[in-house]
Amino acid sequence: MGYRYTIRVYDDPQFYKNAVVFATKAEAESAALNKFTAWTQAAGWRVEETKDAANYKFEDGQIVYLHLRADGQVVNLKTVGAGS
């Protein structure tokens, strides 16, 4: 189980999501606020619970990709830019 954020843009009632999933609701909320303030046309955000496993973490103000091996071990971390 994980958490993902969704973003709504102006003049559109729909919230949009991507494949970014965090382990905690707090991480997803921090990442959502970070993304929301970086976009000029964002009108709102929210966090949803998902059955998907976490594949990112929010660390030091950045969204960081968790590269996992089949056995679940983290083998690489890649920072995702603010525009992603």
N, C-alpha and C positions, 0 to 999 in steps of 0.2 A: 504494500500500500504506500502511496505517496501523495504529494500535493502539487498542483500546477496552477499557475496564474492564467487568467484570461484578460484580454484588453478590449475595450470598446472604443471606437473612434467616433468623432462627431458626425451627426446626421445618419447614424446607423445604430439601430437598437440591439444588434447582435454582438455578443462577446466572442472574440476569436482566440484560439489556443494554438500551441505548437507542441512539439514532443518533449519539451523541457519539463522534467519532474524532479521535485525535491523530496528529501526524506521527512522534513518537518514543515508544518504549517507556517511557522515563524520564518523559515528560510524562503518559502514561496512568497510570503507577504513582503519581505524585504526586497526580494528580486522584483516583484511586481511594482513596488513603489519606485525602485531604481529605474525600471523600464518606463514606467508612466511619466516620470519627470524628464526623461531623455527624449520622448516623442513630442512633437509639436501638435499633433492632431488627436492625441489620446483624450478621451472624455471620461473614462472610468476604468476600474479594474476590480477583480475579485479573485478569490482563491477557491479552487474546487478540490475535493478529495478524489483520488483515482486509484484503481487497482494496479496501475503500472508501478514498476519499481523505480526508485530514484536513479537518475542518470546524470544529475548535476548537483552541485552544492553552491551556496552563496557564502563567499568567504572574502573578508577584507573589502567589501563593497563591490565585488565582482562575481559574475556568474561563471562557475568553473565546471568544465566537462569532466565527468568521471569515466575513465576508460576502464572497463572491467573485463577480466578474463572470464572464461567459462566457469571457473571455480569460485568466482565472486571477488577475487583479489584485485585491488586497484593497482594498475601498472603504469598509468600515465595520467597527468592532469594537464588540461589545455584550457587556457583562459579564453572565454568567448567575449568578443568586443561589445561595446555598448550599443552598436547599431545592429546587432544580430537579433 
